[in-house]
Amino acid sequence: MKSLVVKRSIVIGGHKTSVSLEEPFWTGLKEIAQGQRMTLSTMVGDIDTKRRQGNLSSAIRLFVLDCVRTRVPAGNNGDNHSSA
């Protein structure tokens, strides 16, 4: 069975490091970086600088989750059906 986690090398602050994330998180991170007109390396560097605990992969997942939560109103599960 193929692993769902994808390991990629990225340069942060001039240092090369590896980050392991599931593909949907990589996709989300790239979309967020493009939307903010940042390179992926710059965005990951910012996340790395601001994290308070945990590893970088976890910090990235939480960052992507936070971005999704701020874009989608609470209680909206993606469908447009009303339950009256």
Phi and psi restraints in degrees (range 20) as a CNS / XPLOR table:
assign (resid 1 and name C) (resid 2 and name N)
       (resid 2 and name CA) (resid 2 and name C) 1.0 -75.5 20.0 2
assign (resid 2 and name N) (resid 2 and name CA)
       (resid 2 and name C) (resid 3 and name N) 1.0 137.8 20.0 2
assign (resid 2 and name C) (resid 3 and name N)
       (resid 3 and name CA) (resid 3 and name C) 1.0 -67.7 20.0 2
assign (resid 3 and name N) (resid 3 and name CA)
       (resid 3 and name C) (resid 4 and name N) 1.0 141.2 20.0 2
assign (resid 3 and name C) (resid 4 and name N)
       (resid 4 and name CA) (resid 4 and name C) 1.0 -81.6 20.0 2
assign (resid 4 and name N) (resid 4 and name CA)
       (resid 4 and name C) (resid 5 and name N) 1.0 -13.5 20.0 2
assign (resid 4 and name C) (resid 5 and name N)
       (resid 5 and name CA) (resid 5 and name C) 1.0 -91.8 20.0 2
assign (resid 5 and name N) (resid 5 and name CA)
       (resid 5 and name C) (resid 6 and name N) 1.0 132.1 20.0 2
assign (resid 5 and name C) (resid 6 and name N)
       (resid 6 and name CA) (resid 6 and name C) 1.0 -112.1 20.0 2
assign (resid 6 and name N) (resid 6 and name CA)
       (resid 6 and name C) (resid 7 and name N) 1.0 126.5 20.0 2
assign (resid 6 and name C) (resid 7 and name N)
       (resid 7 and name CA) (resid 7 and name C) 1.0 -99.1 20.0 2
assign (resid 7 and name N) (resid 7 and name CA)
       (resid 7 and name C) (resid 8 and name N) 1.0 125.9 20.0 2
assign (resid 7 and name C) (resid 8 and name N)
       (resid 8 and name CA) (resid 8 and name C) 1.0 -130.2 20.0 2
assign (resid 8 and name N) (resid 8 and name CA)
       (resid 8 and name C) (resid 9 and name N) 1.0 149.3 20.0 2
assign (resid 8 and name C) (resid 9 and name N)
       (resid 9 and name CA) (resid 9 and name C) 1.0 -91.7 20.0 2
assign (resid 9 and name N) (resid 9 and name CA)
       (resid 9 and name C) (resid 10 and name N) 1.0 140.6 20.0 2
assign (resid 9 and name C) (resid 10 and name N)
       (resid 10 and name CA) (resid 10 and name C) 1.0 -144.6 20.0 2
assign (resid 10 and name N) (resid 10 and name CA)
       (resid 10 and name C) (resid 11 and name N) 1.0 147.2 20.0 2
assign (resid 10 and name C) (resid 11 and name N)
       (resid 11 and name CA) (resid 11 and name C) 1.0 -98.3 20.0 2
assign (resid 11 and name N) (resid 11 and name CA)
       (resid 11 and name C) (resid 12 and name N) 1.0 123.3 20.0 2
assign (resid 11 and name C) (resid 12 and name N)
       (resid 12 and name CA) (resid 12 and name C) 1.0 -124.0 20.0 2
assign (resid 12 and name N) (resid 12 and name CA)
       (resid 12 and name C) (resid 13 and name N) 1.0 118.6 20.0 2
assign (resid 12 and name C) (resid 13 and name N)
       (resid 13 and name CA) (resid 13 and name C) 1.0 57.6 20.0 2
assign (resid 13 and name N) (resid 13 and name CA)
       (resid 13 and name C) (resid 14 and name N) 1.0 35.4 20.0 2
assign (resid 13 and name C) (resid 14 and name N)
       (resid 14 and name CA) (resid 14 and name C) 1.0 82.7 20.0 2
assign (resid 14 and name N) (resid 14 and name CA)
       (resid 14 and name C) (resid 15 and name N) 1.0 0.7 20.0 2
assign (resid 14 and name C) (resid 15 and name N)
       (resid 15 and name CA) (resid 15 and name C) 1.0 -115.3 20.0 2
assign (resid 15 and name N) (resid 15 and name CA)
       (resid 15 and name C) (resid 16 and name N) 1.0 135.2 20.0 2
assign (resid 15 and name C) (resid 16 and name N)
       (resid 16 and name CA) (resid 16 and name C) 1.0 -85.8 20.0 2
assign (resid 16 and name N) (resid 16 and name CA)
       (resid 16 and name C) (resid 17 and name N) 1.0 133.5 20.0 2
assign (resid 16 and name C) (resid 17 and name N)
       (resid 17 and name CA) (resid 17 and name C) 1.0 -141.1 20.0 2
assign (resid 17 and name N) (resid 17 and name CA)
       (resid 17 and name C) (resid 18 and name N) 1.0 162.8 20.0 2
assign (resid 17 and name C) (resid 18 and name N)
       (resid 18 and name CA) (resid 18 and name C) 1.0 -107.9 20.0 2
assign (resid 18 and name N) (resid 18 and name CA)
       (resid 18 and name C) (resid 19 and name N) 1.0 139.7 20.0 2
assign (resid 18 and name C) (resid 19 and name N)
       (resid 19 and name CA) (resid 19 and name C) 1.0 -129.2 20.0 2
assign (resid 19 and name N) (resid 19 and name CA)
       (resid 19 and name C) (resid 20 and name N) 1.0 132.4 20.0 2
assign (resid 19 and name C) (resid 20 and name N)
       (resid 20 and name CA) (resid 20 and name C) 1.0 -109.6 20.0 2
assign (resid 20 and name N) (resid 20 and name CA)
       (resid 20 and name C) (resid 21 and name N) 1.0 120.4 20.0 2
assign (resid 20 and name C) (resid 21 and name N)
       (resid 21 and name CA) (resid 21 and name C) 1.0 -142.4 20.0 2
assign (resid 21 and name N) (resid 21 and name CA)
       (resid 21 and name C) (resid 22 and name N) 1.0 154.9 20.0 2
assign (resid 21 and name C) (resid 22 and name N)
       (resid 22 and name CA) (resid 22 and name C) 1.0 -69.0 20.0 2
assign (resid 22 and name N) (resid 22 and name CA)
       (resid 22 and name C) (resid 23 and name N) 1.0 149.0 20.0 2
assign (resid 22 and name C) (resid 23 and name N)
       (resid 23 and name CA) (resid 23 and name C) 1.0 -53.9 20.0 2
assign (resid 23 and name N) (resid 23 and name CA)
       (resid 23 and name C) (resid 24 and name N) 1.0 -41.2 20.0 2
assign (resid 23 and name C) (resid 24 and name N)
       (resid 24 and name CA) (resid 24 and name C) 1.0 -59.8 20.0 2
assign (resid 24 and name N) (resid 24 and name CA)
       (resid 24 and name C) (resid 25 and name N) 1.0 -31.9 20.0 2
assign (resid 24 and name C) (resid 25 and name N)
       (resid 25 and name CA) (resid 25 and name C) 1.0 -72.3 20.0 2
assign (resid 25 and name N) (resid 25 and name CA)
       (resid 25 and name C) (resid 26 and name N) 1.0 -38.5 20.0 2
assign (resid 25 and name C) (resid 26 and name N)
       (resid 26 and name CA) (resid 26 and name C) 1.0 -60.6 20.0 2
assign (resid 26 and name N) (resid 26 and name CA)
       (resid 26 and name C) (resid 27 and name N) 1.0 -45.0 20.0 2
assign (resid 26 and name C) (resid 27 and name N)
       (resid 27 and name CA) (resid 27 and name C) 1.0 -61.8 20.0 2
assign (resid 27 and name N) (resid 27 and name CA)
       (resid 27 and name C) (resid 28 and name N) 1.0 -48.0 20.0 2
assign (resid 27 and name C) (resid 28 and name N)
       (resid 28 and name CA) (resid 28 and name C) 1.0 -60.9 20.0 2
assign (resid 28 and name N) (resid 28 and name CA)
       (resid 28 and name C) (resid 29 and name N) 1.0 -42.5 20.0 2
assign (resid 28 and name C) (resid 29 and name N)
       (resid 29 and name CA) (resid 29 and name C) 1.0 -62.7 20.0 2
assign (resid 29 and name N) (resid 29 and name CA)
       (resid 29 and name C) (resid 30 and name N) 1.0 -42.8 20.0 2
assign (resid 29 and name C) (resid 30 and name N)
       (resid 30 and name CA) (resid 30 and name C) 1.0 -62.8 20.0 2
assign (resid 30 and name N) (resid 30 and name CA)
       (resid 30 and name C) (resid 31 and name N) 1.0 -42.7 20.0 2
assign (resid 30 and name C) (resid 31 and name N)
       (resid 31 and name CA) (resid 31 and name C) 1.0 -63.0 20.0 2
assign (resid 31 and name N) (resid 31 and name CA)
       (resid 31 and name C) (resid 32 and name N) 1.0 -42.0 20.0 2
assign (resid 31 and name C) (resid 32 and name N)
       (resid 32 and name CA) (resid 32 and name C) 1.0 -64.5 20.0 2
assign (resid 32 and name N) (resid 32 and name CA)
       (resid 32 and name C) (resid 33 and name N) 1.0 -44.6 20.0 2
assign (resid 32 and name C) (resid 33 and name N)
       (resid 33 and name CA) (resid 33 and name C) 1.0 -61.0 20.0 2
assign (resid 33 and name N) (resid 33 and name CA)
       (resid 33 and name C) (resid 34 and name N) 1.0 -44.4 20.0 2
assign (resid 33 and name C) (resid 34 and name N)
       (resid 34 and name CA) (resid 34 and name C) 1.0 -62.6 20.0 2
assign (resid 34 and name N) (resid 34 and name CA)
       (resid 34 and name C) (resid 35 and name N) 1.0 -42.7 20.0 2
assign (resid 34 and name C) (resid 35 and name N)
       (resid 35 and name CA) (resid 35 and name C) 1.0 -62.8 20.0 2
assign (resid 35 and name N) (resid 35 and name CA)
       (resid 35 and name C) (resid 36 and name N) 1.0 -29.6 20.0 2
assign (resid 35 and name C) (resid 36 and name N)
       (resid 36 and name CA) (resid 36 and name C) 1.0 -98.3 20.0 2
assign (resid 36 and name N) (resid 36 and name CA)
       (resid 36 and name C) (resid 37 and name N) 1.0 7.4 20.0 2
assign (resid 36 and name C) (resid 37 and name N)
       (resid 37 and name CA) (resid 37 and name C) 1.0 53.5 20.0 2
assign (resid 37 and name N) (resid 37 and name CA)
       (resid 37 and name C) (resid 38 and name N) 1.0 48.1 20.0 2
assign (resid 37 and name C) (resid 38 and name N)
       (resid 38 and name CA) (resid 38 and name C) 1.0 -123.4 20.0 2
assign (resid 38 and name N) (resid 38 and name CA)
       (resid 38 and name C) (resid 39 and name N) 1.0 155.0 20.0 2
assign (resid 38 and name C) (resid 39 and name N)
       (resid 39 and name CA) (resid 39 and name C) 1.0 -77.7 20.0 2
assign (resid 39 and name N) (resid 39 and name CA)
       (resid 39 and name C) (resid 40 and name N) 1.0 157.8 20.0 2
assign (resid 39 and name C) (resid 40 and name N)
       (resid 40 and name CA) (resid 40 and name C) 1.0 -60.9 20.0 2
assign (resid 40 and name N) (resid 40 and name CA)
       (resid 40 and name C) (resid 41 and name N) 1.0 -41.2 20.0 2
assign (resid 40 and name C) (resid 41 and name N)
       (resid 41 and name CA) (resid 41 and name C) 1.0 -61.5 20.0 2
assign (resid 41 and name N) (resid 41 and name CA)
       (resid 41 and name C) (resid 42 and name N) 1.0 -42.2 20.0 2
assign (resid 41 and name C) (resid 42 and name N)
       (resid 42 and name CA) (resid 42 and name C) 1.0 -64.8 20.0 2
assign (resid 42 and name N) (resid 42 and name CA)
       (resid 42 and name C) (resid 43 and name N) 1.0 -43.8 20.0 2
assign (resid 42 and name C) (resid 43 and name N)
       (resid 43 and name CA) (resid 43 and name C) 1.0 -63.6 20.0 2
assign (resid 43 and name N) (resid 43 and name CA)
       (resid 43 and name C) (resid 44 and name N) 1.0 -45.8 20.0 2
assign (resid 43 and name C) (resid 44 and name N)
       (resid 44 and name CA) (resid 44 and name C) 1.0 -64.2 20.0 2
assign (resid 44 and name N) (resid 44 and name CA)
       (resid 44 and name C) (resid 45 and name N) 1.0 -36.7 20.0 2
assign (resid 44 and name C) (resid 45 and name N)
       (resid 45 and name CA) (resid 45 and name C) 1.0 -61.4 20.0 2
assign (resid 45 and name N) (resid 45 and name CA)
       (resid 45 and name C) (resid 46 and name N) 1.0 -41.8 20.0 2
assign (resid 45 and name C) (resid 46 and name N)
       (resid 46 and name CA) (resid 46 and name C) 1.0 -64.1 20.0 2
assign (resid 46 and name N) (resid 46 and name CA)
       (resid 46 and name C) (resid 47 and name N) 1.0 -43.5 20.0 2
assign (resid 46 and name C) (resid 47 and name N)
       (resid 47 and name CA) (resid 47 and name C) 1.0 -61.5 20.0 2
assign (resid 47 and name N) (resid 47 and name CA)
       (resid 47 and name C) (resid 48 and name N) 1.0 -43.2 20.0 2
assign (resid 47 and name C) (resid 48 and name N)
       (resid 48 and name CA) (resid 48 and name C) 1.0 -62.1 20.0 2
assign (resid 48 and name N) (resid 48 and name CA)
       (resid 48 and name C) (resid 49 and name N) 1.0 -41.9 20.0 2
assign (resid 48 and name C) (resid 49 and name N)
       (resid 49 and name CA) (resid 49 and name C) 1.0 -66.4 20.0 2
assign (resid 49 and name N) (resid 49 and name CA)
       (resid 49 and name C) (resid 50 and name N) 1.0 -36.8 20.0 2
assign (resid 49 and name C) (resid 50 and name N)
       (resid 50 and name CA) (resid 50 and name C) 1.0 -88.2 20.0 2
assign (resid 50 and name N) (resid 50 and name CA)
       (resid 50 and name C) (resid 51 and name N) 1.0 -12.6 20.0 2
assign (resid 50 and name C) (resid 51 and name N)
       (resid 51 and name CA) (resid 51 and name C) 1.0 -68.7 20.0 2
assign (resid 51 and name N) (resid 51 and name CA)
       (resid 51 and name C) (resid 52 and name N) 1.0 143.4 20.0 2
assign (resid 51 and name C) (resid 52 and name N)
       (resid 52 and name CA) (resid 52 and name C) 1.0 -100.2 20.0 2
assign (resid 52 and name N) (resid 52 and name CA)
       (resid 52 and name C) (resid 53 and name N) 1.0 -28.5 20.0 2
assign (resid 52 and name C) (resid 53 and name N)
       (resid 53 and name CA) (resid 53 and name C) 1.0 -158.7 20.0 2
assign (resid 53 and name N) (resid 53 and name CA)
       (resid 53 and name C) (resid 54 and name N) 1.0 173.8 20.0 2
assign (resid 53 and name C) (resid 54 and name N)
       (resid 54 and name CA) (resid 54 and name C) 1.0 78.1 20.0 2
assign (resid 54 and name N) (resid 54 and name CA)
       (resid 54 and name C) (resid 55 and name N) 1.0 179.6 20.0 2
assign (resid 54 and name C) (resid 55 and name N)
       (resid 55 and name CA) (resid 55 and name C) 1.0 -92.0 20.0 2
assign (resid 55 and name N) (resid 55 and name CA)
       (resid 55 and name C) (resid 56 and name N) 1.0 170.1 20.0 2
assign (resid 55 and name C) (resid 56 and name N)
       (resid 56 and name CA) (resid 56 and name C) 1.0 -63.2 20.0 2
assign (resid 56 and name N) (resid 56 and name CA)
       (resid 56 and name C) (resid 57 and name N) 1.0 -40.9 20.0 2
assign (resid 56 and name C) (resid 57 and name N)
       (resid 57 and name CA) (resid 57 and name C) 1.0 -59.0 20.0 2
assign (resid 57 and name N) (resid 57 and name CA)
       (resid 57 and name C) (resid 58 and name N) 1.0 -43.8 20.0 2
assign (resid 57 and name C) (resid 58 and name N)
       (resid 58 and name CA) (resid 58 and name C) 1.0 -64.9 20.0 2
assign (resid 58 and name N) (resid 58 and name CA)
       (resid 58 and name C) (resid 59 and name N) 1.0 -41.5 20.0 2
assign (resid 58 and name C) (resid 59 and name N)
       (resid 59 and name CA) (resid 59 and name C) 1.0 -61.7 20.0 2
assign (resid 59 and name N) (resid 59 and name CA)
       (resid 59 and name C) (resid 60 and name N) 1.0 -39.0 20.0 2
assign (resid 59 and name C) (resid 60 and name N)
       (resid 60 and name CA) (resid 60 and name C) 1.0 -66.7 20.0 2
assign (resid 60 and name N) (resid 60 and name CA)
       (resid 60 and name C) (resid 61 and name N) 1.0 -44.3 20.0 2
assign (resid 60 and name C) (resid 61 and name N)
       (resid 61 and name CA) (resid 61 and name C) 1.0 -58.6 20.0 2
assign (resid 61 and name N) (resid 61 and name CA)
       (resid 61 and name C) (resid 62 and name N) 1.0 -44.6 20.0 2
assign (resid 61 and name C) (resid 62 and name N)
       (resid 62 and name CA) (resid 62 and name C) 1.0 -65.5 20.0 2
assign (resid 62 and name N) (resid 62 and name CA)
       (resid 62 and name C) (resid 63 and name N) 1.0 -36.9 20.0 2
assign (resid 62 and name C) (resid 63 and name N)
       (resid 63 and name CA) (resid 63 and name C) 1.0 -62.6 20.0 2
assign (resid 63 and name N) (resid 63 and name CA)
       (resid 63 and name C) (resid 64 and name N) 1.0 -48.1 20.0 2
assign (resid 63 and name C) (resid 64 and name N)
       (resid 64 and name CA) (resid 64 and name C) 1.0 -62.8 20.0 2
assign (resid 64 and name N) (resid 64 and name CA)
       (resid 64 and name C) (resid 65 and name N) 1.0 -44.3 20.0 2
assign (resid 64 and name C) (resid 65 and name N)
       (resid 65 and name CA) (resid 65 and name C) 1.0 -59.2 20.0 2
assign (resid 65 and name N) (resid 65 and name CA)
       (resid 65 and name C) (resid 66 and name N) 1.0 -44.2 20.0 2
assign (resid 65 and name C) (resid 66 and name N)
       (resid 66 and name CA) (resid 66 and name C) 1.0 -62.3 20.0 2
assign (resid 66 and name N) (resid 66 and name CA)
       (resid 66 and name C) (resid 67 and name N) 1.0 -41.2 20.0 2
assign (resid 66 and name C) (resid 67 and name N)
       (resid 67 and name CA) (resid 67 and name C) 1.0 -63.2 20.0 2
assign (resid 67 and name N) (resid 67 and name CA)
       (resid 67 and name C) (resid 68 and name N) 1.0 -40.7 20.0 2
assign (resid 67 and name C) (resid 68 and name N)
       (resid 68 and name CA) (resid 68 and name C) 1.0 -66.3 20.0 2
assign (resid 68 and name N) (resid 68 and name CA)
       (resid 68 and name C) (resid 69 and name N) 1.0 -43.3 20.0 2
assign (resid 68 and name C) (resid 69 and name N)
       (resid 69 and name CA) (resid 69 and name C) 1.0 -63.6 20.0 2
assign (resid 69 and name N) (resid 69 and name CA)
       (resid 69 and name C) (resid 70 and name N) 1.0 -35.1 20.0 2
assign (resid 69 and name C) (resid 70 and name N)
       (resid 70 and name CA) (resid 70 and name C) 1.0 -77.2 20.0 2
assign (resid 70 and name N) (resid 70 and name CA)
       (resid 70 and name C) (resid 71 and name N) 1.0 -19.3 20.0 2
assign (resid 70 and name C) (resid 71 and name N)
       (resid 71 and name CA) (resid 71 and name C) 1.0 -90.6 20.0 2
assign (resid 71 and name N) (resid 71 and name CA)
       (resid 71 and name C) (resid 72 and name N) 1.0 -27.4 20.0 2
assign (resid 71 and name C) (resid 72 and name N)
       (resid 72 and name CA) (resid 72 and name C) 1.0 -107.9 20.0 2
assign (resid 72 and name N) (resid 72 and name CA)
       (resid 72 and name C) (resid 73 and name N) 1.0 120.8 20.0 2
assign (resid 72 and name C) (resid 73 and name N)
       (resid 73 and name CA) (resid 73 and name C) 1.0 -58.9 20.0 2
assign (resid 73 and name N) (resid 73 and name CA)
       (resid 73 and name C) (resid 74 and name N) 1.0 142.3 20.0 2
assign (resid 73 and name C) (resid 74 and name N)
       (resid 74 and name CA) (resid 74 and name C) 1.0 -59.5 20.0 2
assign (resid 74 and name N) (resid 74 and name CA)
       (resid 74 and name C) (resid 75 and name N) 1.0 138.7 20.0 2
assign (resid 74 and name C) (resid 75 and name N)
       (resid 75 and name CA) (resid 75 and name C) 1.0 90.4 20.0 2
assign (resid 75 and name N) (resid 75 and name CA)
       (resid 75 and name C) (resid 76 and name N) 1.0 -8.3 20.0 2
assign (resid 75 and name C) (resid 76 and name N)
       (resid 76 and name CA) (resid 76 and name C) 1.0 -91.3 20.0 2
assign (resid 76 and name N) (resid 76 and name CA)
       (resid 76 and name C) (resid 77 and name N) 1.0 110.8 20.0 2
assign (resid 76 and name C) (resid 77 and name N)
       (resid 77 and name CA) (resid 77 and name C) 1.0 -97.0 20.0 2
assign (resid 77 and name N) (resid 77 and name CA)
       (resid 77 and name C) (resid 78 and name N) 1.0 14.1 20.0 2
assign (resid 77 and name C) (resid 78 and name N)
       (resid 78 and name CA) (resid 78 and name C) 1.0 97.5 20.0 2
assign (resid 78 and name N) (resid 78 and name CA)
       (resid 78 and name C) (resid 79 and name N) 1.0 -14.7 20.0 2
assign (resid 78 and name C) (resid 79 and name N)
       (resid 79 and name CA) (resid 79 and name C) 1.0 -101.9 20.0 2
assign (resid 79 and name N) (resid 79 and name CA)
       (resid 79 and name C) (resid 80 and name N) 1.0 158.0 20.0 2
assign (resid 79 and name C) (resid 80 and name N)
       (resid 80 and name CA) (resid 80 and name C) 1.0 -107.2 20.0 2
assign (resid 80 and name N) (resid 80 and name CA)
       (resid 80 and name C) (resid 81 and name N) 1.0 22.2 20.0 2
assign (resid 80 and name C) (resid 81 and name N)
       (resid 81 and name CA) (resid 81 and name C) 1.0 -90.4 20.0 2
assign (resid 81 and name N) (resid 81 and name CA)
       (resid 81 and name C) (resid 82 and name N) 1.0 137.4 20.0 2
assign (resid 81 and name C) (resid 82 and name N)
       (resid 82 and name CA) (resid 82 and name C) 1.0 -94.6 20.0 2
assign (resid 82 and name N) (resid 82 and name CA)
       (resid 82 and name C) (resid 83 and name N) 1.0 146.8 20.0 2
assign (resid 82 and name C) (resid 83 and name N)
       (resid 83 and name CA) (resid 83 and name C) 1.0 -111.0 20.0 2
assign (resid 83 and name N) (resid 83 and name CA)
       (resid 83 and name C) (resid 84 and name N) 1.0 79.4 20.0 2
